[in-house]
């Protein structure tokens, strides 16, 4: 009982940290700063208020901040679920080649000059289709006599990712839009539209609910397949649900913002170190930590070099690699 109360207090503290990071992100932005009190006033006043500050808050900074929060939360939840599914602390949302498939789909749209279609949703839709198609190919290659084993699945993911990466390089060599494609591939939450925010929110809520429903089974699965089967866990069902839901969630984020690495690796490690390995706590905790990390990384991307916005995926990679090494070192 005391442990449950302690966990709830810590989760409440994380939620307060999320709100603080969200306000900070909206307040600082890329250029002019807006005071936190002005932000709160404009938020309560609603969209369409008078003055430039209201337009900045509602049309530019709020959707971008919510986009960061949702993308960070989605990648971190998927990373935590995949680490349990593959029983590998270095598993990430892109482990089965979904990033390469989604990147190819989005790149085709950008190269064709169709990125602005459907209110900027074309790359998201193409990325989702590409990511799901890559999962289908991975599962087809990994299936042997109707059975898919984890090692074979990982190997098939590496093979498909390498093949799609080659396709991506060829597409870049054949287009005049190299800089536009590369910037998207390196991860960027700009521009962020309310329509994208809505799709990201739906993806997180639906996919996150599916993954959370498997949290007890994943707790057993993380111990070992034999133990999970002994407890009555249907391994094929759990694998299918987690892979399908996780891949769909990841494909949506790649289609919306490109490839943003290390969040899905680092956030679950931080949460497990703080709360323990129970996925019923790790999944929501990872969502909160991941959202905060991407909000802070995007602030760094906007403010590090005056007049230039760095790709947020590059920032998470530069900061995430040493952070992950320190976390793994602390486990020894």
C-alpha positions in Angstrom: 0.0 0.0 0.0 2.8 2.4 0.9 4.6 1.5 -2.3 1.5 2.3 -4.4 1.2 5.6 -2.7 4.8 6.4 -3.4 4.5 5.5 -7.0 1.3 7.7 -7.4 3.1 10.6 -5.8 6.1 10.2 -8.2 3.8 10.0 -11.2 2.0 13.1 -10.0 5.4 14.8 -9.7 6.2 13.7 -13.3 2.8 15.2 -14.5 3.7 18.5 -12.8 7.1 18.4 -14.6 5.3 17.8 -17.9 3.1 20.9 -17.4 6.2 23.0 -16.4 8.1 21.9 -19.5 5.1 22.6 -21.7 4.7 26.1 -20.4 8.5 26.7 -20.6 8.5 25.5 -24.3 5.7 27.8 -25.2 7.2 30.7 -23.3 10.7 30.6 -24.8 10.1 29.5 -28.4 12.6 30.2 -31.1 12.7 34.0 -31.0 10.8 36.3 -28.7 9.8 35.1 -25.2 6.3 35.3 -23.7 5.8 35.4 -20.0 4.2 32.3 -18.3 1.4 34.5 -17.0 0.7 35.8 -20.5 0.6 32.2 -21.8 -1.9 31.1 -19.1 -4.1 34.2 -19.8 -4.1 33.5 -23.6 -4.8 29.8 -23.0 -7.8 30.5 -20.8 -9.0 33.2 -23.2 -9.1 30.7 -26.1 -8.0 30.9 -29.7 -8.8 34.0 -31.8 -7.8 36.5 -29.1 -6.5 40.0 -29.8 -2.9 40.7 -30.3 0.2 39.0 -31.8 0.9 37.1 -28.6 -2.4 35.2 -28.9 -1.6 34.2 -32.5 1.9 33.1 -31.5 0.6 31.0 -28.6 -2.4 29.3 -30.3 -1.2 29.0 -33.9 2.5 28.4 -33.6 3.8 27.4 -30.2 1.0 25.4 -28.6 0.6 22.9 -31.5 4.4 22.5 -31.7 4.7 22.0 -27.9 1.9 19.4 -27.9 3.4 17.8 -31.0 6.7 17.4 -29.0 4.9 16.0 -26.0 2.9 13.5 -28.0 5.8 12.3 -30.2 8.1 11.9 -27.2 5.4 10.0 -25.3 4.6 7.7 -28.2 8.2 6.8 -28.9 9.0 6.2 -25.2 5.9 4.0 -24.7 6.7 1.9 -27.7 10.4 1.6 -26.6 9.3 0.3 -23.2 7.0 -2.3 -24.7 9.5 -3.4 -27.3 12.3 -3.8 -24.7 10.0 -6.1 -22.7 8.8 -8.0 -25.8 12.4 -8.6 -27.1 13.8 -8.9 -23.6 16.5 -6.6 -24.7 17.3 -3.3 -22.9 18.7 -1.9 -26.2 15.5 -2.5 -28.2 14.0 0.7 -29.6 10.8 1.7 -31.6 12.7 1.3 -34.9 14.1 -2.2 -34.2 11.9 -4.0 -36.8 12.7 -1.6 -39.6 9.6 0.6 -39.2 11.7 3.8 -39.5 13.1 2.8 -42.8 9.7 1.9 -44.2 8.1 5.1 -43.0 11.1 7.1 -44.2 10.8 5.7 -47.7 7.0 6.4 -47.8 7.5 10.0 -46.6 10.5 10.6 -48.9 8.4 9.6 -51.9 5.9 12.2 -51.0 8.5 14.9 -50.4 10.4 14.1 -53.5 7.2 14.3 -55.5 6.5 17.7 -54.1 3.2 16.5 -52.5 4.1 17.2 -48.8 1.6 20.1 -48.6 -1.3 18.0 -49.7 -4.2 17.3 -47.3 -3.2 20.2 -45.0 0.3 18.8 -44.6 -0.9 15.3 -43.8 0.5 13.6 -46.9 3.9 12.7 -45.4 2.2 11.3 -42.3 -0.2 9.1 -44.3 2.7 7.9 -46.6 4.9 7.3 -43.6 2.3 5.2 -41.8 1.7 3.1 -44.9 5.4 2.6 -45.4 6.0 1.6 -41.8 3.1 -0.9 -41.7 4.2 -2.4 -45.1 7.8 -2.9 -43.7 6.4 -4.7 -40.7 4.4 -7.0 -43.0 7.5 -7.8 -44.9 9.5 -8.4 -41.7 6.9 -10.8 -40.3 6.7 -12.6 -43.7 10.4 -13.1 -43.7 10.6 -14.1 -40.1 7.8 -16.7 -40.2 9.0 -20.3 -40.3 6.4 -23.1 -40.4 3.9 -20.7 -39.1 6.0 -19.6 -36.1 7.8 -16.3 -35.5 10.7 -16.4 -33.1 12.2 -13.3 -31.6 15.8 -13.8 -32.9 14.5 -14.4 -36.4 12.2 -11.3 -36.2 15.2 -9.1 -35.2 17.3 -10.5 -38.0 14.5 -10.0 -40.5 14.2 -6.4 -39.2 17.9 -5.7 -39.8 17.7 -7.1 -43.4 14.6 -5.1 -44.3 15.9 -2.0 -42.8 19.2 -2.3 -44.7 17.3 -2.9 -48.0 15.0 0.1 -47.4 17.9 2.3 -46.4 19.5 1.5 -49.8 16.2 2.5 -51.5 16.3 5.7 -49.5 19.8 6.5 -50.6 18.9 6.0 -54.3 15.9 8.3 -53.9 18.1 11.0 -52.4 20.6 10.7 -55.3 17.9 11.1 -57.8 16.1 14.1 -56.4 16.8 17.9 -56.3 15.1 18.2 -52.9 18.0 16.7 -50.9 18.1 19.3 -48.2 14.3 19.2 -47.7 14.3 15.4 -47.5 17.4 15.2 -45.2 16.0 17.8 -42.8 12.7 15.8 -42.5 14.6 12.6 -42.1 16.8 14.0 -39.3 13.7 14.8 -37.3 11.8 18.1 -37.1 8.6 19.1 -35.4 8.1 22.1 -37.6 5.7 22.9 -39.1 3.2 21.3 -36.7 -0.4 21.7 -37.6 -3.5 21.0 -35.4 -4.5 18.2 -37.7 -1.2 16.5 -37.1 -1.6 17.0 -33.3 -5.0 15.3 -33.5 -3.6 12.3 -35.4 -0.7 12.0 -33.0 -3.0 12.2 -30.0 -5.3 9.5 -31.4 -2.3 7.2 -32.2 -1.0 7.6 -28.7 -4.3 7.1 -26.9 -5.4 4.1 -29.0 -2.0 2.4 -29.4 -1.1 3.2 -25.8 -4.3 1.6 -24.5 -3.6 -1.5 -26.5 -0.1 -1.8 -25.2 -1.2 -1.1 -21.6 -3.8 -3.9 -21.8 -0.8 -6.2 -22.5 1.3 -4.9 -19.6 0.6 -7.9 -17.3 1.3 -10.4 -20.1 4.5 -8.4 -21.0 5.6 -8.5 -17.4 5.5 -12.3 -17.6 6.9 -12.4 -21.1 9.9 -10.3 -20.0 10.9 -13.1 -17.6 11.0 -15.7 -20.4 8.8 -17.5 -22.9 8.6 -20.7 -20.8 7.5 -18.8 -17.7 4.9 -16.8 -19.7 3.5 -20.0 -21.2 3.3 -21.5 -17.8 1.2 -18.6 -16.6 -1.1 -19.0 -19.5 0.1 -16.2 -21.8 -0.7 -16.7 -25.5 2.7 -15.7 -26.9 1.6 -15.3 -30.6 -1.3 -13.1 -29.6 0.9 -10.8 -27.4 3.6 -10.5 -30.1 1.1 -9.6 -32.7 -0.7 -7.0 -30.7 2.5 -5.3 -29.4 4.2 -5.4 -32.8 1.2 -4.1 -34.7 0.3 -1.4 -32.2 3.9 -0.3 -31.6 4.7 -0.2 -35.3 1.6 1.8 -36.1 2.4 4.3 -33.4 6.0 4.7 -34.5 5.0 5.0 -38.2 2.7 7.9 -37.3 5.5 9.7 -35.5 8.0 9.2 -38.3 5.5 10.3 -40.9 4.8 13.4 -38.9 8.2 14.4 -37.7 10.9 12.1 -39.3 13.2 9.9 -37.3 13.9 11.0 -33.7 16.3 8.6 -32.1 17.2 7.6 -28.5 14.0 8.7 -26.8 12.6 5.2 -27.0 15.8 3.9 -25.5 16.6 6.4 -22.8 13.1 7.2 -21.3 12.2 3.6 -20.3 15.6 3.2 -18.6 15.0 6.3 -16.5 11.5 5.2 -15.5 12.6 1.6 -14.6 15.5 3.0 -12.5 12.9 5.3 -10.6 9.8 3.1 -10.4 11.0 -0.5 -11.0 10.3 -2.9 -13.9 6.5 -3.2 -13.6 5.2 -2.2 -17.1 1.9 -1.0 -15.6 3.9 1.9 -14.2 6.8 1.9 -16.8 4.4 2.6 -19.7 2.7 5.7 -18.4 5.9 6.9 -16.7 7.8 6.5 -20.0 5.2 8.6 -21.8 5.6 11.5 -19.3 9.4 11.3 -19.3 9.6 11.0 -23.1 7.4 14.0 -23.5 9.5 16.2 -21.2 12.7 15.1 -22.9 11.5 16.0 -26.4 10.2 19.3 -25.2 13.6 20.2 -23.7 15.4 18.8 -26.8 13.3 21.0 -29.1 14.1 24.1 -27.0 17.8 23.3 -27.4 17.3 22.8 -31.1 15.6 26.2 -31.4 17.9 28.3 -29.2 21.5 26.8 -29.5 22.4 28.6 -32.7 20.9 32.0 -33.2 18.9 32.3 -36.3 19.2 28.6 -37.1 16.9 25.7 -36.0 18.8 22.5 -35.6 17.0 19.2 -36.4 15.6 17.9 -33.1 16.6 14.3 -34.0 20.2 15.4 -34.1 19.9 17.0 -30.7 18.3 13.8 -29.2 21.1 11.7 -30.7 23.9 13.9 -29.4 22.4 14.1 -25.9 20.9 10.6 -25.8 24.0 8.6 -26.6 26.0 9.6 -23.5 22.9 9.6 -21.3 22.2 6.0 -22.4 25.8 5.0 -21.7 25.6 6.5 -18.2 22.3 4.7 -17.5 23.7 1.4 -18.6 26.9 2.0 -16.6 24.9 2.7 -13.5 23.2 -0.8 -13.9 26.5 -2.6 -13.6 
